[in-house]
Amino acid sequence: MSPRVAFVSAEAIRPLRHLVLRTGLPFETTRYAEDNDPGVAHVAVFVEDAATDEGIVSIASGFPEPVRVLPDGSVLTALPKADRASAYRLRGMATHPDYRGHGLGRLAFEAVRQHAADAGAAVLWFNARTGAQAFYERLGCLVASPVFDIEGIGPHVVMWCRTRGMDV
């Protein structure tokens, strides 16, 4: 397996968003309000001969968004205010079920994290499904909130990491 990472359009990644993140919901729910905002990056990991839409097996999107108030009403107080203001948000991270466990999700995540760092962001933050929490922890991310439910999708936690290096 020889993966290739590329920046793509939001439209290219919507089928995998639907399959993994919005199963059973209308396809329109795969369109995020931020998809075409300035500074957004949509990353796809391609595997030649993959039996998926256009060979895309893992995806992630990132865009500038300051760290907001967390579901419990708090903020990431471990971060200096300047870091909270220059943050990037990871959204729509998914790997096709047939291709998990091969490091492909890590490739997508690291591409977004590098894009955020290149744009001057100190922090990458996101809502993580509780089932994916251990994956993100292996990438150096920390949990910043109690578990909360996103209606129709399931339990999540807010997580964050520095954009440069693994040290938080």
C-alpha positions in Angstrom: 0.0 0.0 0.0 1.5 3.3 -1.1 -0.6 6.2 0.1 -0.6 9.6 -1.3 -1.8 12.7 0.6 -3.3 15.7 -1.3 -5.4 18.8 -0.7 -8.8 18.4 -2.4 -12.2 20.1 -2.6 -14.9 19.6 0.0 -17.0 17.8 -2.6 -14.3 15.2 -3.1 -14.4 14.1 0.6 -18.2 14.3 1.2 -18.9 10.7 0.2 -16.5 9.4 2.9 -17.8 11.9 5.4 -21.3 10.4 4.8 -20.2 6.8 5.0 -18.3 7.1 8.2 -19.5 10.2 10.0 -23.1 10.7 8.9 -24.4 7.1 8.4 -28.1 7.1 8.2 -28.4 10.9 7.9 -29.2 12.8 4.7 -26.2 13.3 2.4 -26.7 17.1 2.8 -25.5 16.8 6.4 -22.0 16.3 5.0 -21.8 19.9 3.9 -20.2 22.0 6.7 -20.7 25.7 6.9 -16.9 26.2 6.9 -16.2 24.1 3.9 -15.4 27.0 1.6 -14.1 29.6 4.1 -10.7 31.2 3.7 -7.9 29.2 5.1 -9.8 25.9 5.1 -7.9 22.8 4.1 -9.5 19.5 3.0 -7.0 16.6 3.0 -7.5 13.2 1.4 -5.3 10.1 1.6 -5.5 8.1 -1.6 -4.6 4.5 -2.0 -4.1 3.2 -5.5 -6.7 0.5 -6.5 -8.8 1.2 -3.4 -12.4 0.2 -3.9 -13.6 3.6 -2.7 -14.8 6.9 -4.2 -11.8 8.0 -6.3 -9.4 5.9 -4.1 -9.9 8.2 -1.1 -9.5 6.1 2.1 -9.0 8.8 4.8 -10.0 12.5 5.1 -9.8 15.5 7.4 -10.6 19.2 7.2 -9.2 22.1 9.2 -9.9 25.8 9.3 -9.1 28.8 11.5 -11.4 29.0 14.5 -10.5 30.3 17.9 -11.0 27.9 20.8 -14.5 28.4 21.9 -16.4 27.8 25.1 -16.5 24.0 25.8 -19.8 22.2 26.3 -19.4 22.4 30.1 -19.1 26.2 29.9 -15.3 26.3 30.4 -12.5 27.1 28.0 -9.1 25.6 27.4 -7.5 27.5 30.3 -4.3 25.5 29.9 -3.6 27.6 26.9 -2.4 31.2 26.8 -5.1 33.5 25.3 -2.9 34.1 22.2 -2.8 30.4 21.5 -6.6 30.1 21.9 -7.1 33.0 19.5 -4.8 31.6 16.8 -6.2 28.1 16.9 -7.3 25.8 14.0 -10.2 23.4 14.3 -10.1 19.9 12.9 -13.4 18.6 11.6 -14.7 15.7 9.5 -11.8 13.3 10.2 -12.6 9.8 8.9 -11.0 6.7 7.6 -12.8 4.1 5.5 -13.6 1.0 7.8 -11.7 -1.3 5.4 -8.5 0.8 5.7 -8.2 1.4 9.4 -5.1 0.4 11.3 -2.6 1.2 8.5 -1.6 4.7 9.6 -3.7 6.4 7.0 -5.7 8.4 9.5 -2.5 9.6 11.0 -1.4 10.9 7.6 -4.6 12.9 7.2 -4.4 14.3 10.7 -0.7 15.3 10.4 -1.4 17.0 7.1 -4.0 19.2 8.7 -1.8 19.8 11.8 1.1 20.9 9.5 -1.3 23.1 7.5 -2.4 24.8 10.8 1.2 25.3 11.9 2.1 26.8 8.5 -0.8 29.2 8.9 0.6 30.3 12.3 -1.8 28.5 14.5 -0.3 27.2 17.8 -3.2 24.9 18.6 -5.4 22.3 16.8 -8.7 21.5 18.6 -11.7 19.4 17.7 -14.7 17.4 18.9 -13.7 13.7 19.0 -16.0 10.8 19.1 -15.3 8.9 22.3 -14.6 5.8 20.2 -11.7 7.7 18.5 -10.3 9.3 21.7 -7.5 6.7 22.1 -6.4 7.3 18.5 -6.0 11.0 19.1 -4.3 10.5 22.4 -1.6 8.4 20.5 -1.1 11.5 18.3 -0.3 13.6 21.4 -3.8 15.1 21.9 -5.4 15.8 25.3 -9.0 15.7 26.4 -10.3 19.1 27.4 -14.0 18.5 28.3 -16.3 16.0 29.9 -18.3 13.7 27.5 -21.2 15.4 25.7 -23.7 14.2 23.2 -24.1 15.5 19.7 -27.7 14.7 18.8 -28.0 12.1 16.1 -24.2 11.4 16.1 -23.2 10.3 19.6 -20.9 11.0 22.5 -17.9 13.3 22.0 -15.1 15.0 24.0 -13.3 18.2 23.0 -9.6 17.5 22.4 -6.6 19.6 21.5 -2.9 19.5 20.7 -0.1 21.8 19.8 0.5 22.2 16.0 4.3 21.9 16.3 5.6 18.7 17.9 4.0 16.3 20.2 4.5 18.3 23.4 1.4 19.9 24.8 
